[in-house]
Amino acid sequence: MTRALLSFGHRNCFPKQTAAQVTLKAISAHFDDSSGSSLKNVYFLLFDSESIGIYVQEMAKLDTK
């Protein structure tokens, strides 16, 4: 199963960095807790290069943990 997620920090309604941290932490926790999950791919719908950079930066932090 694949899911696409719209970042809830888009359009300056919520801090982009916080949105990325919350989203990635929730997805990471799901995969840590659900080894039998049918969810295999997650795509992020990001609308600007700043958001992309923030998500890349936050994902790199997860990789080091």
GIQUI-V761963 format. One record per pair of residues at least 6 apart in sequence whose C-alpha atoms are under 6 Angstrom apart, sorted by the first residue. I is the first residue (numbers start at 0). J is the second residue. Records with the same first field share a line. If there is no record, write none. Layout:
BEGIN
I: J ; J
END
This chain:
BEGIN
0: 37 ; 38 ; 39
1: 38 ; 39 ; 40 ; 41
2: 41
3: 41 ; 42 ; 43
4: 43 ; 44
5: 44
8: 14 ; 15 ; 18
19: 54
END
